[in-house]
Amino acid sequence: MRLQTLITPLLLSLPIGATEPAMVGTNEPILPVSTQIDQALDTIQAEKIKADLYFIASDQLEGRDTPSSGLRIAARFVRARLERLGWKPGAPDGYLYEYYLQEKRIDREKTTAQLVGSDRTIDLEMGTDYSFSNRGLQYQERSAPLVFCGGGSAEEMAELNLKGKIALVSVPEGANWFRTYRRVDKAGALELVWIGVEGATKEPFGDSWAEWSKAMEGGRPGWPADPSDEPKFTTLALSNARATELFEMAGFGDARPEAGTELAVELRDTRSIDSDSPRIALENVCGFWPGSDPELAKEVIIVSAHYDHVGVDGEEIYNGADDNGSGICTLLAVAEALSQYGPMRRSVLFIWVSGEEKGLLGSRAWSLDPWLPEGTRAVCNINIDMVGRNAPDLLQITPTEDHEKYNGLTRLAESLSSSEGFAELGSADQYYTRSDHAMFEEHMGLPVCFLFSDVHEDYHKPTDTPDKIDYDKVRRVSRLLLRMIAGLQTDQLDF
């Protein structure tokens, strides 16, 4: 959806024009736009954000897992706020957009793996010899040679073509595993098998090993499984003991070969989903703010943030104050600011999506079956996630000018960020596919941007609590978001 336009620096700094009075649905002028925007910005206050976040990240919401009663309470809290602020319902039957997933559980009897050499086959036991992330719950039948890729560094992967092969990667201490994952995927591998470093005593991914195996039994909300679905790129973790046997089978004894060596061993990895797994009803919360211009109001700016987190583990509650309580409350603060401002020329849809932590499920559901008021269409998406921690002046964005999807949304944010104390926006390009904006781009072709303050030592831990949030930073991110929405009210948009 690309509208040919030019946004001038003046329009970027003064979103609609600072001297002409705005006309909103009547023949009577309201306050000058410069006064309107100042008053709207003033409603965004750290104390209000803090009050909301201490509720959103409270123990009583039990980590807002997808699904959970805590998640449903959070949805109704957001819905009540939208109603109080005068926002219109943004879903077919109110504020809650309902979609359905499957409680996917592994079928243990039909889920098997083997290492197959020239004269020997090793049957692997899931949970003891191998495991995989619960994001790998899908139908799959793979059999392919293993290629050792060392530690999966950029240098080791530079010349490798892994099409039709399975990559075997040793997990170095402190490595950025996601970058390795991306390199292997880009090289065309069918699958990525993680093993420990040579001589390791700790299993790859440590405590996650047990968590993954447990998740296979308990199930996980996911897209309804279908044996006809084309298998996606998946991962598997192999125990240290079996990794040692693997290299012995391949003829390398206790040593490990050079990166790029194809081993004379195949991995056969079969995964099956229990066909009796039940359906689950989930919700996105959607609020619609109609525009005032007879024509431009047909164009809708979508702003999103996920409101789920990862729930509880035993007696430990993962409150998710930054992830993504900060994003939830950013949207709440801007929703209040827009209610103070009044209608802008274009319409705005705020979506608090569920299921992000389980694989971008809520945004996928909405973008595959979007609902907007009749006669309107989406023109872009701005997504907010984890903006309450790290240095006060640290804010990242994707796509940057180094990314092939660099667009006018990023340019707009770059032109406005210094006004809120973010002198230069860092790069979040490595996270381009990891939050909900990716679904709006993939399924709807929308220009997108993602504001993010990076991970930290409390990421996905019970210690991500509201007392550690920089509330002034969330306030300033909220103000930047409002400025961006206002900056998208020009006659034409340059994406």
Buried (B, 14 or more C-beta within 10 A) or exposed (E): EEBEEEBEEEBBEBBBBEEEBBEBEEEEEBBBBBEBBEEBBEBBBBEBBBEBBBBBBBEEBBBBBBBBEBBBBBBBBBBEBBBEBEBBBBBEEEBBBEBEBBBBBBBEEEBBBBBBBEEEEBEBEBBEBBBBBBBBBBBBEBEBBBBBBBBBBEEBBEEBEBEEBBBBBBBBEEBEBEBBBBBBBEBBBBBBBBBBBEEBEEBBBEEBBEBBBEBBEEBBBBBEBEEEEEBEBBBBBBBBEBBBBBBBBBEBEEEBBEBBBBBBBBBBBBBBBBEEBEEBEBBBBBBBBBBBBEEBBBBBBBBBBBBBBBBBEEEEBBBBBBBBBBBBBBBBBBBBBBBBBBBBBBBBBBBBBBBBBBBBBBBBBBBEEBBBBEEBEBBBBBBBBBBBBBEEBBBBBBBBEEBEBBBBBBBBBBBBBEEBBBEEBBBBBBBBBBBBBBBBBBBBEBBBBBBBBBBBEBBEBBBBBBEBBBBBBBBBBBBBBBBBBBBBBBEEBBB
